[in-house]
């Protein structure tokens, strides 16, 4: 690395230095992995399909199993004694733990079920 800096100065006669104190390492580590138009597709413990989309998602370096979601939405199929029901979900924010398959939704959570049920809440936890 030092050799590159020295060689670059010979060719350009300039070296641009960024002081270490000007770099916000906490922000870099917290937002190291970012996604836009993130989509997660899989099956739950009962082999029913689910699909979760988000405007954006990010992973934090110290929480690699969790994807933090902005404007998540999607469909989840679940079994009931009367058959399968498809739920359409949406929220302002969410967290999806892809190891435990737990989806936490926060802020203006909407659930519209194929059987006509509707839920509006501030927080919802779904175990897929």
C-alpha positions in Angstrom: 0.0 0.0 0.0 2.8 2.4 0.9 4.6 1.6 -2.4 1.4 2.5 -4.3 1.2 5.8 -2.5 4.8 6.6 -3.2 4.6 5.6 -6.8 1.4 7.6 -7.3 3.1 10.7 -5.9 5.9 10.3 -8.5 3.3 10.3 -11.3 0.8 12.9 -10.1 3.0 15.0 -7.8 0.0 15.0 -5.4 -1.2 12.8 -2.6 -4.7 13.4 -1.2 -4.8 12.5 2.5 -8.0 11.8 4.4 -7.5 12.1 8.2 -8.6 9.0 10.1 -10.6 11.2 12.4 -12.8 12.3 9.5 -14.0 8.7 8.8 -17.1 7.6 10.8 -16.2 4.0 11.4 -19.4 3.3 13.3 -21.5 4.3 10.3 -19.3 2.2 8.0 -19.6 -0.9 10.2 -23.3 -0.4 10.8 -24.2 0.0 7.1 -21.6 -2.3 5.6 -24.0 -4.4 3.6 -26.8 -2.6 1.8 -29.4 -3.9 -0.7 -32.0 -2.2 -2.8 -35.2 -4.0 -4.0 -34.3 -6.9 -1.7 -36.4 -10.1 -2.0 -36.4 -13.2 0.2 -38.3 -16.3 -1.0 -38.5 -19.6 0.8 -40.7 -22.0 2.6 -41.8 -22.0 6.3 -41.7 -24.9 8.7 -44.9 -26.4 7.2 -43.5 -26.2 3.6 -45.7 -23.2 2.7 -44.2 -20.6 0.5 -43.4 -17.0 1.6 -42.1 -14.0 -0.3 -40.8 -10.9 1.4 -39.7 -7.8 -0.5 -38.4 -4.5 0.7 -37.4 -1.1 -0.8 -34.0 -1.5 0.8 -32.3 -3.7 3.3 -29.0 -3.7 5.2 -27.0 -6.0 7.5 -24.9 -4.9 10.3 -21.4 -6.3 10.7 -22.1 -7.6 14.3 -25.6 -9.0 13.4 -25.0 -11.0 10.2 -28.2 -13.1 10.5 -30.6 -10.1 10.6 -31.6 -8.1 7.6 -33.1 -4.7 8.5 -35.8 -3.8 6.0 -37.3 -0.6 4.8 -41.0 -0.7 3.6 -41.2 -4.6 3.7 -44.2 -6.3 2.0 -45.0 -9.7 0.8 -47.2 -12.8 0.9 -47.2 -15.6 3.5 -49.3 -18.8 3.2 -50.4 -20.6 6.4 -52.4 -23.7 7.2 -55.7 -23.5 9.2 -58.3 -26.1 10.0 -60.3 -24.7 7.1 -57.5 -24.9 4.6 -54.7 -22.6 3.4 -54.9 -18.9 3.8 -52.7 -16.3 2.0 -51.8 -13.2 3.9 -50.6 -10.0 2.2 -48.4 -8.1 4.6 -46.8 -4.6 4.6 -45.1 -2.3 7.2 -42.8 0.7 7.5 -39.9 -1.3 8.9 -38.9 -4.8 9.5 -36.2 -7.2 10.6 -35.8 -10.7 9.0 -33.7 -13.2 10.8 -32.9 -15.7 7.9 -31.5 -18.3 10.4 -34.5 -18.5 12.7 -37.0 -17.4 10.0 -38.5 -14.8 12.3 -39.9 -11.7 10.7 -40.5 -8.6 12.9 -42.6 -5.9 11.4 -43.0 -2.3 12.9 -44.9 0.8 12.1 -48.3 0.8 10.3 -48.4 -3.0 9.9 -51.2 -4.2 7.6 -52.3 -7.8 7.1 -55.0 -8.6 4.5 -56.0 -12.3 4.5 -57.6 -14.2 1.6 -60.4 -15.2 4.0 -61.4 -11.5 4.4 -59.6 -10.9 7.8 -57.7 -7.6 8.1 -55.3 -6.6 10.8 -53.8 -3.2 11.5 -51.2 -2.9 14.3 -48.0 -1.2 15.2 -45.9 -4.4 15.7 -46.2 -8.0 14.5 -43.9 -11.0 14.9 -44.2 -13.8 12.4 -42.5 -17.2 12.8 -42.1 -18.7 9.4 
